[in-house]
Amino acid sequence: MKNKFAKRHALPFALTACALLAGCNTPPKPLYQWESYQPQVYEYFKGQASVEQVTVLERDLQKIRATGSKPPPGYHAQLGMLYASLGKDEQVVQEFQTEKELFPESSTYMDFLMRKFKK
């Protein structure tokens, strides 16, 4: 008699436990929002730095900020490199500084790029 009772109540208990555990399994929010950063870097390395790339990255940066997300590491550095290729000196330094502030581990490299850029 005890076995029948245990078997009958085990299934609803197991289903309830599965439902509760499945409800807790929400995917984590991504750390960074990439937008079209990677394709733009690819285009840059193909030797095609252009105003269009800057426009796309600036537009994407506005989208990223509007959603309250963060741009990935290197985003501001890439934007700074594009500005340098277009001769926009003030924006180069500003983007490199922003990269340094957001990602302190990049300080050494950003300092190197700023020194090289100022020469």
C-alpha positions in Angstrom: 0.0 0.0 0.0 2.8 2.3 0.9 4.5 1.7 -2.5 1.4 2.7 -4.5 1.1 5.9 -2.6 4.8 6.8 -3.2 4.6 6.0 -6.9 1.4 8.0 -7.4 2.9 11.2 -5.8 6.4 10.9 -7.1 5.4 11.9 -10.7 3.7 15.2 -9.8 6.5 16.1 -7.5 9.1 15.4 -10.2 7.2 17.5 -12.7 6.8 20.4 -10.3 10.6 20.3 -9.5 11.4 20.2 -13.2 9.1 23.2 -13.9 10.7 25.2 -11.1 14.2 24.5 -12.2 13.5 25.2 -15.9 12.1 28.6 -14.9 15.3 29.6 -13.2 17.4 28.8 -16.3 17.4 32.2 -18.0 20.5 33.0 -20.1 22.8 35.6 -18.8 22.9 39.0 -20.4 26.0 39.4 -22.8 28.8 41.4 -21.3 29.3 43.4 -24.5 27.3 44.4 -27.5 29.2 43.9 -30.7 27.0 45.2 -33.4 29.1 45.4 -36.6 32.4 45.9 -34.9 34.1 42.7 -36.2 33.2 43.2 -39.9 34.5 46.8 -39.7 37.8 45.6 -38.2 38.1 43.1 -41.0 37.6 45.8 -43.6 40.2 48.0 -41.9 42.8 45.2 -42.0 42.0 44.7 -45.7 43.3 48.3 -46.1 40.1 50.0 -46.7 39.8 52.6 -43.9 37.0 55.0 -44.8 34.5 57.5 -43.6 31.8 54.9 -44.0 33.5 52.7 -41.4 33.6 55.6 -39.0 30.0 56.3 -39.6 29.0 52.7 -39.0 31.0 52.4 -35.8 29.6 55.7 -34.5 26.0 54.7 -35.3 26.6 51.3 -33.6 28.1 53.1 -30.6 24.9 55.1 -30.2 22.8 51.9 -30.4 25.0 50.3 -27.8 24.7 53.2 -25.4 20.9 53.5 -26.0 20.4 49.9 -24.8 22.6 50.5 -21.7 25.2 48.0 -22.9 29.0 48.3 -23.2 31.1 48.2 -26.4 33.6 45.4 -26.5 37.3 45.9 -25.8 39.1 47.6 -28.7 36.0 49.3 -30.0 37.2 52.8 -29.1 40.8 52.0 -30.1 39.5 50.9 -33.6 37.5 54.1 -33.9 40.6 56.1 -32.9 42.7 54.3 -35.6 40.1 55.1 -38.2 40.1 58.8 -37.1 43.8 58.8 -37.4 43.7 57.6 -40.9 41.2 60.4 -41.7 43.3 63.1 -40.0 40.9 63.8 -37.1 43.5 64.4 -34.4 41.3 65.5 -31.5 39.0 62.5 -31.9 42.0 60.1 -32.0 43.2 61.1 -28.6 39.7 61.1 -27.2 39.0 57.6 -28.4 42.3 56.2 -27.1 41.6 57.9 -23.7 38.2 56.4 -23.6 39.6 52.9 -24.4 42.1 53.4 -21.5 39.4 54.4 -19.1 37.0 51.5 -20.0 39.7 48.9 -20.2 42.7 49.7 -17.9 44.6 46.7 -19.1 45.0 48.4 -22.5 46.8 51.4 -21.0 50.2 50.4 -22.1 49.1 49.9 -25.7 47.0 53.0 -25.8 49.9 55.1 -24.4 52.1 53.6 -27.1 49.6 54.4 -29.8 49.2 58.0 -28.5 53.0 58.5 -28.5 53.3 57.1 -32.0 50.4 59.2 -33.2 51.8 62.5 -31.8 55.1 62.0 -33.7 
